[in-house]
């Protein structure tokens, strides 16, 4: 079985790794010079850490984070741990994390080509350009891990995304040690989005924000860093954001398979619309894709049916997350204020934000936790 994977982010690298490990002839194409940075919060949630363990990719020793600080628009805040039975989260700058995954794919037998753009896909034929030279090659299946801004999925006939979020991040070097926790701040300018502070070193933080509506996320983040005590406390009063990068998070795609082509990762529109987390979903979709091909003998038609069935689990989560996001503009103040006094509700808020959500259950679970 010969497979092309377009894009060397977490989805593409894990797909290449899983397929090559099972004996497939895999070509992993990346248009950028490698390694490259990405606009990302650099957080690896327990779901990501657990999945890496499942597929046999070891993380080097990293700081572990077992709790999250959440603050609301009016300053009320609470801390809560991840649910029992899941591993701690961690952080890993994407320039290094993505490189680790690509090394695992190459070690498993995948062929990696950076500075190589995939220009056209016609049936089983892929046209790529490297160093100004164009060539074509045939593949049994093609995985598009091109992110939310790639054009190949649309050219393959896949439908457009349903929703978009805007995000911006940079790095801050601090004068004092950062607390061992994720920080999520639902400041008024961002709600139902949020600002974050994720330690990537003892005195280095990934600082960013995500907006669920149109607006200048970069300007909103700068204003929050300059004026908010939640930012000035851990980061300092003169914090400077370095290496700023923005991006778009695309959510919702009614179909992810056409012919021999499969959309995986952010190209599949499976990031969580409430938390904006997408790394664990991206890697999981890659596992679904590799499993579907393997289980169906490389037949793209039958594999497409299996893949679409598996990826629908993300759609169920996202329907509920979109409902939660729609209400969060009104619930952010009372929820964070009440969670600051009620640990059970605090734990539920953390679990509902970062773990799978089920249609129509969140409201009952939240209000039950609030009343107990």
Helices and strands as residue ranges (DSSP letters): E 2-6, H 10-21, E 25-29, E 43-44, H 46-55, E 64-65, E 67-71, E 77-81, E 89-91, H 94-108, E 111-113, E 116-122, E 125-130, E 133-138, E 141-144, H 152-155, E 163-173, E 182-185, E 194-201, E 204-211, H 217-227, H 229-235, E 242-251, E 257-258, E 261-263, G 265-268, H 279-295, H 300-339, H 343-354, H 362-371
